[in-house]
């Protein structure tokens, strides 16, 4: 049950889906965007902000193809089913590596255009980098950032698919204009108003109590199931229904508010003395029935003590997502959320028997979502099997897990990261980057590459037909570390260039060096910062101190935990006070906790408990600790 046992299972990686750089065309809407002739030559913006006629959104946001690292597969006992996917990474580049027309429904709740600080929730470095892109300028910068992602979402949708974009008054009208250009004005279906009640306050405007959800389909042949919601018809009747004694103000006078009860509730109200049996003439009768849902949805915020509340700042009600999924999918369809936050969309999709893909750029958000999905799956009472799900990383990789990979898988993964392709034709050469041979070390970081490996790789290059034809004199070696002797051997090979036709130029590159990711960082433009892509992180070294402070009550403190990533700081802790050694599931209310604050927990009874915690830092490292304690 110790942490090392978690790394013994087989780890995998998924190679990126290769797609054509040529962008798909935008919808033709010549009639809709036709300029008025009688007003002369007036420019009309037919294309979304940020679009380039030749390169689409690749001009501002170049493609980065990196593999997915599967760090864990959470099993629910059905390995034969294709697993769902939970991905940590920049959603634009994650989406670009997913296959076209593979998703039935996309719901997103992207950052609102309401200010930088409001949207940076945890302070993850990935989160900060992406939000710097969002607020590069004013509204146009925000829309360009969002448009590049909406364009990819359209590509991912099946022809029968739909997308729902959740926004508020800051940008909803601007987003609709851009979506009309990307999806086509004719594919706009609804502007849904999510109305919610909130506390009253004094403002110099009408109080804001709604969000907007823009609903588009990809084509005119889309899945839509009419959703029925309950309503009441109020009719003056006799004793069939009951009422309560709440009061309201009407015309300056206090009058009784008439509400609806069924017959048993009416009898209970009479028995309790809340109303008198002879007050039948004051009773309002209401008939319960259903209607098709309109485009105004009155769904309350999550109750502060509701079981579904996890403490995530932007968490949306499950009832809201459930209505969307029921309307636009059928059982078994694929639902995606690329700003998944606290995981409401995949949690509801899992409960309703849908497949799902979820992504977020925050490491903490992914940890919270995984925890929520595990608890949700274990609470399901359906007879339908629940598929496993994988937790995958894109762009920021856990070095310790890489080191546990089989050698062949590790080499293929590193080659993909380096922009090279594996090969098996020439012994001693693991891959090619373009025409240049590449060699990759073993996974073990403690084995430094020496002069022997340099010589063997040079000889492998000499055996290739390209070398013998005089067309190959270069090679690249990738390793965690090189000995001084290896550097000397490489220099000696290069020194022959002026005197010996058999010279070979070998470049020795550390896997965790800037040179290794140079092919990524050189893609950075004035509009895209890729400096943090392709990095390797280490887990915090978790140290827990705990003590009994009252009967059954213990205090746990992680202040002695050490981060291993340069410049990192701890940002979140999750606690499982009844760990079973298989699946980590945080206790209710303990999925989000400040790393700087000790936590107290009261156990239900005395006995032996396994306690576990996960600790995340702002560079993406996650550490794990567990220990059996005697509770008294």
NUFI-29656 format. One line per field, with one value per residue (C-alpha): residue number from 1; residue in one letter; x, y, z. Coordinates in steps of 0.1 Angstrom, whole numbers, always signed. Each point is the difference from the previous one (the first is absolute). Example, Ala and Ser with C-alpha at 12.3 -4.5 7.8 and 13.67 -1.06 7.14 Angstrom:
BEGIN
resi: (1, 2)
resn: (A, S)
px: (+123, +14)
py: (-45, +34)
pz: (+78, -7)
This chain:
BEGIN
resi: (1, 2, 3, 4, 5, 6, 7, 8, 9, 10, 11, 12, 13, 14, 15, 16, 17, 18, 19, 20, 21, 22, 23, 24, 25, 26, 27, 28, 29, 30, 31, 32, 33, 34, 35, 36, 37, 38, 39, 40, 41, 42, 43, 44, 45, 46, 47, 48, 49, 50, 51, 52, 53, 54, 55, 56, 57, 58, 59, 60, 61, 62, 63, 64, 65, 66, 67, 68, 69, 70, 71, 72, 73, 74, 75, 76, 77, 78, 79, 80, 81, 82, 83, 84, 85, 86, 87, 88, 89, 90, 91, 92, 93, 94, 95, 96, 97, 98, 99, 100, 101, 102, 103, 104, 105, 106, 107, 108, 109, 110, 111, 112, 113, 114, 115, 116, 117, 118, 119, 120, 121, 122, 123, 124, 125, 126, 127, 128, 129, 130, 131, 132, 133, 134, 135, 136, 137, 138, 139, 140, 141, 142, 143, 144, 145, 146, 147, 148, 149, 150, 151, 152, 153, 154, 155, 156, 157, 158, 159, 160, 161, 162, 163, 164, 165, 166, 167, 168, 169, 170, 171, 172, 173, 174, 175, 176, 177, 178, 179, 180, 181, 182, 183, 184, 185, 186, 187, 188, 189, 190, 191, 192, 193, 194, 195, 196, 197, 198, 199, 200, 201, 202, 203, 204, 205, 206, 207, 208, 209, 210, 211, 212, 213, 214, 215, 216, 217, 218, 219, 220, 221, 222, 223, 224, 225, 226, 227, 228, 229, 230, 231, 232, 233, 234, 235, 236, 237, 238, 239, 240, 241, 242, 243, 244, 245, 246, 247, 248, 249, 250, 251, 252, 253, 254, 255, 256, 257, 258, 259, 260, 261, 262, 263, 264, 265, 266, 267, 268, 269, 270, 271, 272, 273, 274, 275, 276, 277, 278, 279, 280, 281, 282, 283, 284, 285, 286, 287, 288, 289, 290, 291, 292, 293, 294, 295, 296, 297, 298, 299, 300, 301, 302, 303, 304, 305, 306, 307, 308, 309, 310, 311, 312, 313, 314, 315, 316, 317, 318, 319, 320, 321, 322, 323, 324, 325, 326, 327, 328, 329, 330, 331, 332, 333, 334, 335, 336, 337, 338, 339, 340, 341, 342, 343, 344, 345, 346, 347, 348, 349, 350, 351, 352, 353, 354, 355, 356, 357, 358, 359, 360, 361, 362, 363, 364, 365, 366, 367, 368, 369, 370, 371, 372, 373, 374, 375, 376, 377, 378, 379, 380, 381, 382, 383, 384, 385, 386, 387, 388, 389, 390, 391, 392, 393, 394, 395, 396, 397, 398, 399, 400, 401, 402, 403, 404, 405, 406, 407, 408, 409, 410, 411, 412, 413, 414, 415, 416, 417, 418, 419, 420, 421, 422, 423, 424, 425, 426, 427, 428, 429, 430, 431, 432, 433, 434, 435, 436, 437, 438, 439, 440, 441, 442, 443, 444, 445, 446, 447, 448, 449, 450, 451, 452, 453, 454, 455, 456, 457, 458, 459, 460, 461, 462, 463, 464, 465, 466, 467, 468, 469, 470, 471, 472, 473, 474, 475, 476, 477, 478, 479, 480, 481, 482, 483, 484, 485, 486, 487, 488, 489, 490, 491, 492, 493, 494, 495, 496, 497, 498, 499, 500, 501, 502, 503, 504, 505, 506, 507, 508, 509, 510, 511, 512, 513, 514, 515, 516, 517, 518, 519, 520, 521, 522, 523, 524, 525, 526, 527, 528, 529, 530, 531, 532, 533, 534, 535, 536, 537, 538, 539, 540, 541, 542, 543, 544, 545, 546, 547, 548, 549, 550, 551, 552, 553, 554, 555, 556, 557, 558, 559, 560, 561, 562, 563, 564, 565, 566, 567, 568, 569, 570, 571, 572, 573, 574, 575, 576, 577, 578, 579, 580, 581, 582, 583, 584, 585, 586, 587, 588, 589, 590, 591, 592, 593, 594, 595, 596, 597, 598, 599, 600, 601, 602, 603, 604, 605, 606, 607, 608, 609, 610, 611, 612, 613, 614, 615, 616, 617, 618, 619, 620, 621, 622, 623, 624, 625, 626, 627, 628, 629, 630, 631, 632)
resn: (X, X, X, X, X, X, X, X, X, X, X, X, X, X, X, X, X, X, X, X, X, X, X, X, X, X, X, X, X, X, X, X, X, X, X, X, X, X, X, X, X, X, X, X, X, X, X, X, X, X, X, X, X, X, X, X, X, X, X, X, X, X, X, X, X, X, X, X, X, X, X, X, X, X, X, X, X, X, X, X, X, X, X, X, X, X, X, X, X, X, X, X, X, X, X, X, X, X, X, X, X, X, X, X, X, X, X, X, X, X, X, X, X, X, X, X, X, X, X, X, X, X, X, X, X, X, X, X, X, X, X, X, X, X, X, X, X, X, X, X, X, X, X, X, X, X, X, X, X, X, X, X, X, X, X, X, X, X, X, X, X, X, X, X, X, X, X, X, X, X, X, X, X, X, X, X, X, X, X, X, X, X, X, X, X, X, X, X, X, X, X, X, X, X, X, X, X, X, X, X, X, X, X, X, X, X, X, X, X, X, X, X, X, X, X, X, X, X, X, X, X, X, X, X, X, X, X, X, X, X, X, X, X, X, X, X, X, X, X, X, X, X, X, X, X, X, X, X, X, X, X, X, X, X, X, X, X, X, X, X, X, X, X, X, X, X, X, X, X, X, X, X, X, X, X, X, X, X, X, X, X, X, X, X, X, X, X, X, X, X, X, X, X, X, X, X, X, X, X, X, X, X, X, X, X, X, X, X, X, X, X, X, X, X, X, X, X, X, X, X, X, X, X, X, X, X, X, X, X, X, X, X, X, X, X, X, X, X, X, X, X, X, X, X, X, X, X, X, X, X, X, X, X, X, X, X, X, X, X, X, X, X, X, X, X, X, X, X, X, X, X, X, X, X, X, X, X, X, X, X, X, X, X, X, X, X, X, X, X, X, X, X, X, X, X, X, X, X, X, X, X, X, X, X, X, X, X, X, X, X, X, X, X, X, X, X, X, X, X, X, X, X, X, X, X, X, X, X, X, X, X, X, X, X, X, X, X, X, X, X, X, X, X, X, X, X, X, X, X, X, X, X, X, X, X, X, X, X, X, X, X, X, X, X, X, X, X, X, X, X, X, X, X, X, X, X, X, X, X, X, X, X, X, X, X, X, X, X, X, X, X, X, X, X, X, X, X, X, X, X, X, X, X, X, X, X, X, X, X, X, X, X, X, X, X, X, X, X, X, X, X, X, X, X, X, X, X, X, X, X, X, X, X, X, X, X, X, X, X, X, X, X, X, X, X, X, X, X, X, X, X, X, X, X, X, X, X, X, X, X, X, X, X, X, X, X, X, X, X, X, X, X, X, X, X, X, X, X, X, X, X, X, X, X, X, X, X, X, X, X, X, X, X, X, X, X, X, X, X, X, X, X, X, X, X, X, X, X, X, X, X, X, X, X, X, X, X, X, X, X, X, X, X, X, X, X, X, X, X, X, X, X)
px: (+0, +30, +4, +26, -25, -20, +28, +3, -29, +8, +1, -7, +0, -22, +16, -15, -26, +16, -23, +4, +13, -24, -29, -35, -20, -25, -37, -11, -24, +2, -36, +1, +31, -7, +7, -28, +6, -19, +25, +30, +31, -2, +24, -17, +18, -11, +28, +5, +26, +35, -8, +26, -12, +30, +9, -32, +8, +33, +16, -6, +0, +25, -5, +17, -1, +10, -11, -24, +14, -24, +9, -28, -29, -28, -18, -36, +3, -7, +33, -16, -18, +18, +9, -11, +27, +10, +27, +23, +13, -6, -34, +8, +29, -18, -29, +22, +12, -35, -16, -26, -37, +4, -21, -38, -3, +23, -9, +26, +0, +31, +14, -23, +13, -1, +36, +33, +0, -35, +8, +33, -14, +30, +31, +12, +27, -18, -31, +19, +16, -33, -17, +29, -10, -37, +6, +26, -20, -37, -30, +16, +28, -25, -21, +31, +10, -35, -5, +30, -15, -36, +14, +15, -32, -19, +25, -4, -38, -19, -23, -29, +18, -7, +20, -11, +21, -6, +8, -14, -8, +37, +4, -31, -10, +36, +4, -33, +13, +32, -19, -23, +32, +15, -31, -23, -29, -24, +12, -8, -27, -6, +12, -8, -4, +10, -19, +10, -11, +27, +3, -13, +23, -1, +13, -4, -14, -25, +15, +17, -15, +7, +27, -2, +5, +4, -12, +12, -1, +25, -26, -37, -2, +8, -11, -27, -22, -28, +4, -31, +0, -27, -23, -32, -33, -15, -38, -24, -15, -11, +16, +19, +33, +16, +19, +25, +0, +29, -7, +10, -5, -27, -11, +16, -20, +12, -20, +2, +21, -19, +22, -7, -3, -14, -28, +23, +18, -33, -12, +34, -3, -35, +12, +29, -22, +17, -34, -36, -23, -26, +24, -7, -10, +35, +17, +17, -2, +28, +2, +35, +10, +30, +9, +29, +28, +2, +32, -1, +11, -6, +25, +14, +36, +14, -12, +30, -6, -9, +18, +11, +18, +38, +12, +11, -4, -17, -20, -33, -31, -3, -36, +12, +24, -25, -26, +26, +12, -35, -11, +29, +13, -12, +15, +35, +7, +32, -1, +30, +9, +33, -3, -11, +9, -15, -12, -38, -3, +18, -16, -35, +9, +13, -32, -22, +18, +19, +36, +22, +32, +9, +30, +13, +32, +1, +17, -21, -32, +9, +8, -34, -19, +17, -10, -36, -3, +12, -24, -29, +7, +0, -34, -17, -28, -5, +6, +19, +38, +20, +30, +35, +15, +36, +17, +23, +25, +9, +31, +10, +11, +7, +36, -2, -27, +19, +29, -22, -9, +14, +30, -17, -30, +22, +21, -30, -15, +33, +3, -36, +8, +31, -19, +16, -15, +9, +16, +11, +18, +35, +14, +14, -21, -33, -16, +4, -7, -3, +31, +21, +4, -10, +10, -18, +13, -16, -28, +23, +12, +28, +18, +20, +9, +37, +26, -9, -36, +14, +23, -27, -24, +26, +7, -38, -1, +30, -19, -30, -1, -4, +34, +17, -14, +15, -34, +1, +25, -22, -18, -17, +2, -27, +6, -8, +38, +34, +34, +30, +14, -30, +4, +37, -8, -25, +25, +26, -24, -8, +37, +7, -22, +30, +23, -21, -29, -14, -8, -34, -16, -19, -20, -6, -33, -13, -37, -8, +19, -13, +18, -23, -31, +14, -22, -30, +12, +10, -37, -8, -13, -12, -34, +10, +24, +12, +29, -15, -10, +19, +13, +7, -12, +8, -25, +2, +17, -30, +6, -30, -1, -31, -12, -31, -17, -33, -18, -1, +13, +34, +20, +21, +27, +20, +23, +31, -8, +28, -5, +24, -9, +21, -20, -31, -24, -27, -35, -25, -4, -26, -7, -14, -5, -12, +24, -5, +33, -16, -18, +6, -33, +1, -23, -30, +13, +37, +6, +12, +21, +27, +34, +11, -28, -1, -32, -21, -21, -22, -2, -33, +13, +32, +22, +26, -3, +21, +3, +12, +6, +9, +19, +3, +25, -4, +24, -21, +17, -22, +12, -17, +2, -18, +3, -20, -8, -16, -30, -9)
py: (+0, +23, +26, -19, -28, +24, +1, -37, -2, +4, +36, +10, +29, +10, +13, +32, -1, +15, +23, +22, +35, +13, +15, -11, +28, +21, -2, +18, +27, +24, +10, +7, +21, +18, +37, +25, +12, +33, +11, -4, -20, -9, -26, -30, -23, -35, -19, -5, +21, -15, -20, -1, -9, -23, -14, +4, +3, -18, +34, +13, -33, -24, -37, -19, -38, -17, -34, -7, -15, -24, +3, -21, -21, +0, -33, -9, -36, +2, +1, -12, +33, +29, +24, +36, +26, +27, +22, +27, +23, +31, -8, +15, -24, -29, +5, +3, -36, -15, -16, +20, -7, -21, +19, +3, +29, +27, +22, +26, +25, +20, +29, +30, +33, +13, +6, -19, -6, -12, -29, -11, -24, -19, +17, -30, +12, -15, +18, +33, -4, -6, +29, +23, -10, +8, +36, +9, +32, +5, -17, -9, -19, -20, -8, -11, -23, -15, -2, -22, -25, +3, -8, -32, -9, +2, -23, -26, +0, -27, +13, -7, +17, +32, +25, +20, +30, +14, +37, +32, +36, +10, -17, -21, +23, +2, -38, -6, +22, -21, -33, +10, +3, -33, -22, +19, +23, -26, -25, +22, -17, +18, +27, -17, +22, -17, +19, -3, +18, +15, +23, +35, +30, +37, +8, +28, -24, -29, -29, -26, -35, -19, -16, -6, -34, +1, -32, -8, -32, -10, -7, +2, -38, +0, -21, +18, -16, +21, +5, +2, +21, +2, +30, +8, +14, +21, -3, +12, -31, -15, -24, -22, +17, +18, +32, +14, +30, +19, +36, +24, +38, +9, +35, +11, -25, -33, -29, -38, -16, -30, -29, -35, -32, -34, -16, -16, +33, +18, -25, +4, +38, -2, -25, +22, +30, +21, +4, -5, -26, +26, +22, -20, +32, +14, -31, +2, -32, -8, -28, -15, -5, +3, +21, +0, +21, +36, +19, +15, -25, +8, -22, +10, +4, -30, +0, +7, -33, -20, -33, +9, +31, -6, +36, +7, +38, -3, -32, -2, -20, -35, +7, +25, -24, -28, +19, +7, -36, -14, +24, -6, -35, -36, -27, -10, +33, +19, +32, +23, +29, +18, +23, -26, +18, -20, -28, +6, -9, -34, -8, +5, -17, -31, -1, +2, -28, +22, -2, +30, +19, +27, +24, +29, +20, -1, -30, +6, +0, -34, -14, +12, -13, -35, -1, +10, -26, -28, +9, +4, -34, -18, +15, -10, -26, -7, -35, +15, -5, +32, +3, +7, +33, +11, +30, +14, +28, +21, +22, -3, -35, -18, -10, -27, -19, +3, -17, -30, -6, -30, +11, -2, +20, +26, +4, +4, +26, +21, -2, +14, +28, +8, +2, -33, -33, -34, -25, -37, -3, +9, -16, +24, +29, +6, +26, +28, +37, +8, -18, +2, -32, +3, -22, -1, -11, -25, +12, -2, +36, -13, -16, +28, -6, -5, -2, -36, +9, +29, -23, -26, +26, +14, -35, -6, +32, -12, -32, +18, +3, +38, +3, -23, +22, +30, +15, -3, +14, +10, -16, +10, -18, +7, -9, +11, +6, -5, -8, +23, -29, +0, +37, -6, -29, +21, +28, -24, -12, +36, +9, -23, +21, +18, -31, -31, -8, -23, +28, +2, +29, -12, +24, -11, +14, -3, -9, +26, +28, +30, -14, -31, +21, +26, -13, +10, +33, +13, -2, +28, +31, +34, -17, -33, -9, -36, +4, -23, -28, -32, +0, -28, +3, -19, -7, +19, -21, -2, +0, -1, +8, -9, +0, -7, +32, -14, -33, -15, +34, +4, +29, -6, +23, -1, +30, -22, -11, +9, +10, -14, +23, +32, +30, -21, +5, -22, +11, -28, -31, -27, -24, -35, -11, -35, -10, -36, -2, -2, +33, +33, +18, +31, +4, +23, +36, -10, +1, +36, +11, +26, -15, +25, -8, -31, -21, -15, -31, -19, -37, -18, -25, -13, -25, -3, +22, +5, +37, +13, +34, +14, +32, +22, +27, +29, -16, -31, -24, -22, -19, -28, -12, -26, -16, -21, +17, -12, +23, +2)
pz: (+0, -1, -27, -20, -7, -21, -26, -6, -25, -37, -12, -35, -23, -30, -31, -13, -27, -32, -19, -30, +5, -27, +19, -7, -17, +18, -8, -32, +10, -29, +1, +37, -1, -33, +4, -9, -35, +4, +27, -22, +8, +37, +15, +16, +23, -11, +18, +37, +18, -3, -32, -27, -35, -7, +35, +20, +37, -4, -9, +35, +18, -17, +3, +28, -3, +31, +14, +28, +31, +17, +37, +14, -11, +26, -2, +8, -10, -38, -18, -32, -4, -16, +28, +3, +0, +25, -13, +15, -26, -22, -15, -34, -6, +16, -24, -30, +7, +3, -31, -20, +4, +31, +25, +3, +25, +12, +30, +11, +28, -10, +20, -1, -12, +35, +9, +3, +37, +2, -23, +14, +25, +14, -14, -20, -23, -30, +10, +3, -34, -18, +17, -10, -36, +7, +12, -26, -8, +5, -14, -33, +17, +20, -31, -20, +29, +1, -38, -5, +24, -13, -35, +13, +18, -33, -16, +28, -1, -19, -27, +24, +29, +20, +21, +30, +10, +35, +4, +17, -9, -3, -34, -10, -29, -14, +3, -19, -29, -2, +3, -28, -22, +12, +2, -24, +9, -13, +26, +30, +20, +33, +23, +33, +31, +32, +26, +37, +32, +21, +30, -5, +1, -8, -34, -25, -26, -1, +19, -23, +6, -32, -22, -38, -17, -38, -17, -35, -21, -26, -27, -3, +8, +37, +30, +21, +26, +13, +37, +22, +32, +27, +2, +19, -12, +28, +2, +26, +15, +32, +26, -24, +7, +29, +7, +25, +23, -15, -7, -27, -6, -25, -7, +33, +20, +15, -15, +1, -27, -15, -10, -12, +20, -9, +20, +26, +5, +5, +26, +18, -1, +16, +27, +9, +4, -28, -17, +11, -16, -8, -19, -32, -18, +3, -15, -34, -20, -24, -26, -5, -36, -23, -30, -24, +14, -13, -5, +35, +26, +37, +17, +34, +10, +19, +36, +24, +18, -31, -4, -36, +12, +0, +7, -36, -6, -34, +6, -19, +11, -12, -9, -26, -17, +2, -20, -27, -2, -1, -27, -24, +5, +3, +22, -10, -18, +6, +21, +2, +23, -7, +29, +25, +32, +29, -23, +0, -37, +1, +33, -14, -33, +19, +21, -31, -19, -25, -10, +8, -6, +25, -1, +21, +2, +38, +16, +31, -20, -16, +35, +14, -31, +3, +37, -8, -28, +22, +28, -25, -17, +33, +9, -32, +4, -37, -14, -30, +3, +6, -23, +14, -5, -7, +14, -26, -2, -31, -1, +37, +9, +32, -2, +27, -19, -32, +17, +9, -37, -20, -20, -34, +11, +17, -32, -22, +24, +1, -38, -4, +25, -20, -33, -13, -11, +13, -25, +2, -34, +11, +32, +26, -13, +18, -23, -25, +2, -37, -14, +32, +21, +36, +30, +33, +34, +24, +23, +31, +8, +21, -29, -17, -36, -6, -27, -8, -10, -21, -19, -6, -14, -23, -13, -5, -21, -21, -8, -17, -38, +4, +17, -25, -28, +16, +8, +38, +25, +29, +30, +32, +34, +26, +37, +35, +5, -17, +15, -8, -19, -23, -7, -8, -24, -19, -3, -14, -26, -11, +0, -30, -23, -16, -2, -2, -23, +27, +24, +16, +18, +31, +21, +36, +14, +35, +0, +26, -18, -20, -31, +2, -3, -24, -28, +22, +13, -34, -10, +26, -16, +13, +5, +15, +29, -2, +24, +26, -25, +2, +35, +25, +36, +32, +29, +33, +27, +24, +37, +24, +37, +19, +36, +20, +13, +13, +2, -36, -13, -16, -16, -31, -11, -33, +7, -2, -35, -26, -36, -26, -29, -1, +11, +8, +29, +14, -9, +10, +22, -2, +29, +1, +36, -9, -28, -13, -19, -34, -8, +16, +8, +21, +30, -5, +2, -2, -38, +1, +29, +3, +4, +25, +25, +22, -2, +28, -4, +24, -6, +4, +26, +15, -19, -27, -31, -31, -6, -34, -16, -34, -2, -31, -8, -25, -25, -4, +25, +21, +30, +20, +36, +19, +35, +23, +33, +32, +9, +36)
